[in-house]
Amino acid sequence: MSRARPPDPVRGLITPDLLERARGVRLLSCDVDGVLTDGKLYYADDGSEIKAFYTLDGLGLKMLHEAGIVVAWITGSSAPAVAKRARHLSVQHILLGAENKLAPWERLRDELGVAAEECAHIGDDLPDLPLILRCRLGVTVPHAPEVVKRRAHYVTRADGGFGAVREICELLLSARGALQDRIAAFES
């Protein structure tokens, strides 16, 4: 499979190459602020950080877990709300305070025995770029800087904090032929 980046990914366009890239993914890593949240930072009067997570993303992550795709969160944030939400969703790999995301991502891959060619990453800013460039499937969101969007394989239709993660979860499941099984489980 070619490692070449598309010159200008069309937002939300599902191509045969994209489905092929998605089919081989065993590990999805996610940034938090701007991807799982809307990117705004909210502070309470006591100085604690408050985050709003999109509930539909959570179900998407649970469906990935059920399908055998490992999920990890790699974020520069150290807010307790991140760890709490991750635990609630049974996300086992939470890497907080990661200003340089490449080193912890490589350690995690080594620990799990997962090659870069079996990874997808969704991020929204320059600290995510090293992972986006090394993954089989690099994904970003519409509000990301142009330099990130130009280097990603896929730009989601939904924005961060508003379903971008659910969109990539369904893409990964669909590429494996597992999305309909997940949906059928809710229909019965």
N, C-alpha and C positions, 0 to 999 in steps of 0.2 A: 504494500500500500504506500502510496506517495505521501511524503511528509510535507509536501508543498502546501502553502497557505493559499486560500482563495484570495484574489486581488481585492475583492469588495463583497463580503458576504451579504446576501440579501436577507433582511430581517425576517425570520420565521420561515424561510424557504427550506422545505424538506427535499433533499436530493438523494439519488441512489448512493452517492459517495458518503453523505452524512449518515444514512442508515447503516452503511457498511462500517463506518467508524463507530457508531453507537452499538452495533451488534457485539463487538468484542470487549466492551467495557466491563470490568469486574470491580472497579473502585471509583466512586464519585466523591470528589472532595469539593466542598463548598466554602466560599467566603461567607461571612455573616452580614456585616454592615453593608447595605446596598444590594444584597443578594437575597438573604433570608429576611431582611428588614428593608424598610424604605430608604435607609441610609441616613436618616435624621438621628441625631443624638438628643435624647430627652434627659434632663436632669431634675431630680426631685429636690425639694428644699434642703434635704439633708446631704445633698451632693451625690447621692447614688444615681447610677445610670439606669434608665428605663428603656426597654426595647419592645417594639410591637412586631410580632411574628404573624405571618399569614397562615391561617389554619389549613388551607388546601395544600400548601407546600408540605405540611406535616404528614398528611395522609399519603402524599406521593412518596415521601421518604420511607414511610412504613411499608408501602408496597414494594419499594426497591429491596428493602431488607428481607421481606418475605420471598422475593425472587432470587435471593442469594447475592445481590450486589451490595458490597460493603460501602458504607457511607462514613465520611469523615468531615469534620468542620475544622478549617484552618483559618484563624482570625487574629488580627492584631489586637482585638479587644480582650480584656480580662474581666469584663462585667459578669458578676454572678448570674445574671439573668440568662446569659448564653449557656452556661453549664446546666442551669435548671431546665431550660427548654430542651436541650440535647438529651438529658436524662429522661425527660418526659416522653421523648420520641424513640428512646432506646438507641440513640446514636452512641456507639461505644468509643469512637475515636474523636476526641475533642482536644484540639491543640490551640490553647489560648495564648495571647501575648506574643504571637508569631509575627514580628515586624518583617523578618525575612522568611518567607513561607517555603522557599525551596529546600532548605536543610531539613526542617521537620517533615516535609512531604517525602523526601528521599528516605529518611529514617523509617517512616511509616510503611512505605512501599517495601523496603527491605525486610522489615518485621513481618509483613503479611505475605511476602513472596510474590508481589505483584509487579510486573514490568510496566514501564511508562506507557507502552503500547496497549496496556489494558486499563488505562486510566482516563477519566474525564474530570475536568475541573471547571467550575463556574465561578467567575469573579468579576468585579466591576472596575478595578483600577490598576494602576501600575504595579503595586506589590503582587498582584495575581499574574502578571505577564509571564514570569519565568515558568509557572505551572501551565498556563495556557499554551505556551510554545512547546512544551515537552510532552504534553498529553496526546493520546490518540484523538481525543475530542476536546478541544478548547472552546469554552462557551462564555459569552458575556451577555450583558443586558443593554437595553436601548440607551440608558443614560450614561453608559461608560464613555470615557474619552475616545476620540476617533482612533488614536494609535492602538488602543486595545481592541476596538471593534474590527479594525483592518487585519489584525493578526489572529482573530478567533475563527474557528470553523463555522460557528453558529452564533447568531445574535437572536435572543428570544424575542417573541412578540410582546409578551408580558414583561413589565418592569420588575426590578428587584423589590421584594416586599409585597408584590401584587400578583404572584403566580408564576414567576420565572422558574423557580425550582420545580414546581409541579409540572411545568411544561417540559423540562429536561428529563424529569423522572418518567413521564409518559412516553417521551421519545425513546429512552433507553429500553423501557418495557416493550414498546411496540416493535422496536428493531429485533428483539429476541422472540417475538411472537407471544409474549406473556401478558400483554395489557388486557386482552379479552378475558383471560382466565381470572385476572384480578377483578375486573368488572363483574364477571359472572358470579364471583363469590358473594357480591353484594345483592345480586338479583335473586339468589335462591333463598 
